[in-house]
Amino acid sequence: MTTHRRIIGLTGGIATGKSTVAHYLATHHHLPILDADIYAREAVAMGSPVYDAIAQRYGSDLFLKDGSLNRKQLGDIIFNNAEERTWLEQQIHPYVRDRFAEAMQQPYQTIVCVIPLLFEAGLTHLVTEIWVVVCSPQQQLARLMQRNQLTREQALARINSQMSLAEKASRADIVLDNSSTPEALLQQVDAALLSTIDLLQESQTPCN
C-alpha cells in the first residue's frame, strides 16, 4: 500500500496561537517543525545580504546599539506602508523558500510547516493540508497588544496587513478554534492529527 507524505501547513492570524499549536505538535507528538519566522530571522541576521539591503534602504537609525535590527521599528514602517512591506518580503521570501526546500529533503513522513503568510506568499503548494488557527478579533487584538507591547493602532496595523481570519478559515482543511481554553485547543489538534484529509493535489506533494 502506498503511503503519502503528510505536510501540514500551519497558519492563522498574528497572535492567534500558531506557536502554541506548533510547540504541542513538537513536544507531545514529536513532529518536526519548520518555522518560517525562524527562517525570516535568519534572513535578516547581522551581515546577511538582506541585512545589508535593509541598512542601505533605511539607514543606521533602524539598528540597535549592538548592530542588530530594530524589528519593532521596522515593523512600524512596513505595517503602515504596503510598498515597503512588499519590498521587504521580496528580500526575505526567497531565502525562506530555499530553507523550506532544503529542510523538506529530510525523510520525515509527517512535517509541520508553520507559515504565517502561507496564503499571502503563495506557498500553499508546499503542503498537503492546511490548518488555520483562529480566535475572535477582540481576542487577537488584545493578545497581540499584550504580547508585543503594542498600542492599539500598532496592533491593528499588523493585523490588517494580513489576509482576514475569515478568509483564511474558508480556505482551510482544518480550523482550530483558539477562543476558549488551551486544553480545548490542544484537543482539536489531537483530533486533527487523526483525521484523514482527501489530498486533492497529491501529484504536487514535494516528495522524493
NORBELKA-V279720 format. One record per residue. RES is the residue in three letters. PHI is phi in radians with two decimals (* if undefined). NEAR is the number of other ideal C-beta (glycine too) atoms within 12 Angstrom. Layout:
{{RES | PHI | NEAR} {RES | PHI | NEAR}}
This chain:
{{MET | * | 3} {THR | -1.45 | 8} {THR | -1.88 | 12} {HIS | -1.76 | 22} {ARG | -1.14 | 26} {ARG | -1.85 | 32} {ILE | -2.08 | 41} {ILE | -1.54 | 42} {GLY | -1.64 | 41} {LEU | -1.70 | 46} {THR | -2.51 | 47} {GLY | 2.67 | 44} {GLY | -1.55 | 38} {ILE | -1.09 | 39} {ALA | 1.18 | 33} {THR | -1.61 | 38} {GLY | 2.15 | 40} {LYS | -1.05 | 42} {SER | -1.15 | 29} {THR | -1.08 | 30} {VAL | -1.14 | 42} {ALA | -1.09 | 37} {HIS | -1.09 | 22} {TYR | -1.15 | 31} {LEU | -1.10 | 34} {ALA | -1.33 | 22} {THR | -1.50 | 14} {HIS | -1.63 | 16} {HIS | -1.81 | 23} {HIS | 1.00 | 13} {LEU | -1.67 | 27} {PRO | -1.22 | 25} {ILE | -2.00 | 31} {LEU | -1.89 | 37} {ASP | -2.00 | 29} {ALA | -1.09 | 38} {ASP | -1.14 | 26} {ILE | -1.14 | 23} {TYR | -1.12 | 33} {ALA | -1.15 | 31} {ARG | -1.18 | 22} {GLU | -1.07 | 24} {ALA | -1.09 | 31} {VAL | -1.83 | 34} {ALA | -1.08 | 21} {MET | -0.95 | 19} {GLY | 1.61 | 15} {SER | -1.34 | 21} {PRO | -1.01 | 18} {VAL | -1.20 | 30} {TYR | -0.98 | 28} {ASP | -1.12 | 19} {ALA | -1.15 | 21} {ILE | -1.13 | 33} {ALA | -1.07 | 24} {GLN | -1.20 | 14} {ARG | -1.39 | 21} {TYR | -1.95 | 25} {GLY | 1.50 | 13} {SER | -1.27 | 15} {ASP | -1.14 | 15} {LEU | -1.56 | 27} {PHE | -2.13 | 21} {LEU | -1.38 | 15} {LYS | -1.06 | 8} {ASP | -1.44 | 8} {GLY | 1.62 | 15} {SER | -1.33 | 21} {LEU | -1.26 | 33} {ASN | -1.43 | 22} {ARG | -1.14 | 24} {LYS | -1.17 | 20} {GLN | -1.18 | 21} {LEU | -1.10 | 34} {GLY | -1.04 | 27} {ASP | -1.08 | 24} {ILE | -1.29 | 28} {ILE | -1.32 | 30} {PHE | -1.44 | 29} {ASN | -2.02 | 19} {ASN | -2.56 | 17} {ALA | -1.07 | 17} {GLU | -1.15 | 13} {GLU | -1.20 | 22} {ARG | -1.12 | 27} {THR | -1.08 | 17} {TRP | -1.06 | 21} {LEU | -1.13 | 33} {GLU | -1.08 | 30} {GLN | -1.15 | 20} {GLN | -1.38 | 28} {ILE | -1.53 | 34} {HIS | -1.03 | 27} {PRO | -1.04 | 20} {TYR | -1.12 | 28} {VAL | -1.09 | 36} {ARG | -1.07 | 28} {ASP | -1.12 | 17} {ARG | -1.17 | 26} {PHE | -1.11 | 34} {ALA | -1.04 | 20} {GLU | -1.15 | 15} {ALA | -1.16 | 27} {MET | -1.30 | 27} {GLN | -1.25 | 17} {GLN | -1.18 | 18} {PRO | -1.44 | 12} {TYR | -1.45 | 22} {GLN | -1.35 | 17} {THR | -2.23 | 28} {ILE | -2.29 | 35} {VAL | -1.94 | 41} {CYS | -1.85 | 45} {VAL | -1.56 | 43} {ILE | -2.33 | 42} {PRO | -0.96 | 37} {LEU | -1.82 | 33} {LEU | -0.95 | 38} {PHE | -1.38 | 28} {GLU | -1.08 | 25} {ALA | -1.58 | 29} {GLY | 1.15 | 14} {LEU | -1.92 | 31} {THR | -1.12 | 27} {HIS | -1.19 | 22} {LEU | -1.33 | 36} {VAL | -2.09 | 38} {THR | -1.78 | 34} {GLU | -2.70 | 36} {ILE | -2.13 | 36} {TRP | -1.92 | 43} {VAL | -2.08 | 42} {VAL | -1.64 | 43} {VAL | -2.23 | 35} {CYS | -2.69 | 34} {SER | -1.28 | 19} {PRO | -0.99 | 22} {GLN | -1.15 | 17} {GLN | -1.15 | 25} {GLN | -1.05 | 33} {LEU | -1.11 | 29} {ALA | -1.13 | 21} {ARG | -1.12 | 29} {LEU | -1.18 | 33} {MET | -1.06 | 23} {GLN | -1.24 | 15} {ARG | -1.15 | 20} {ASN | -1.78 | 23} {GLN | 0.95 | 11} {LEU | -1.92 | 24} {THR | -1.30 | 16} {ARG | -1.02 | 17} {GLU | -1.14 | 16} {GLN | -1.11 | 26} {ALA | -1.15 | 31} {LEU | -1.11 | 23} {ALA | -1.08 | 26} {ARG | -1.22 | 33} {ILE | -1.11 | 32} {ASN | -1.27 | 23} {SER | -1.35 | 29} {GLN | -1.82 | 33} {MET | -1.01 | 26} {SER | -1.13 | 22} {LEU | -1.07 | 36} {ALA | -1.08 | 18} {GLU | -1.16 | 17} {LYS | -1.10 | 35} {ALA | -1.09 | 26} {SER | -1.19 | 15} {ARG | -1.76 | 25} {ALA | -1.49 | 30} {ASP | -1.45 | 30} {ILE | -2.29 | 32} {VAL | -1.94 | 31} {LEU | -1.83 | 42} {ASP | -1.60 | 29} {ASN | -1.84 | 35} {SER | -1.70 | 23} {SER | -1.93 | 17} {THR | -1.71 | 14} {PRO | -0.99 | 19} {GLU | -1.10 | 13} {ALA | -1.13 | 18} {LEU | -1.11 | 32} {LEU | -1.21 | 27} {GLN | -1.11 | 20} {GLN | -1.16 | 29} {VAL | -1.12 | 36} {ASP | -1.01 | 19} {ALA | -1.15 | 17} {ALA | -1.12 | 33} {LEU | -1.13 | 27} {LEU | -1.46 | 13} {SER | -1.26 | 18} {THR | -1.85 | 14} {ILE | -1.66 | 25} {ASP | -1.34 | 11} {LEU | -1.40 | 22} {LEU | -1.35 | 14} {GLN | -2.22 | 19} {GLU | -1.04 | 18} {SER | -1.15 | 11} {GLN | -1.65 | 16} {THR | -1.11 | 25} {PRO | -1.35 | 29} {CYS | -1.84 | 22} {ASN | -1.78 | 10}}
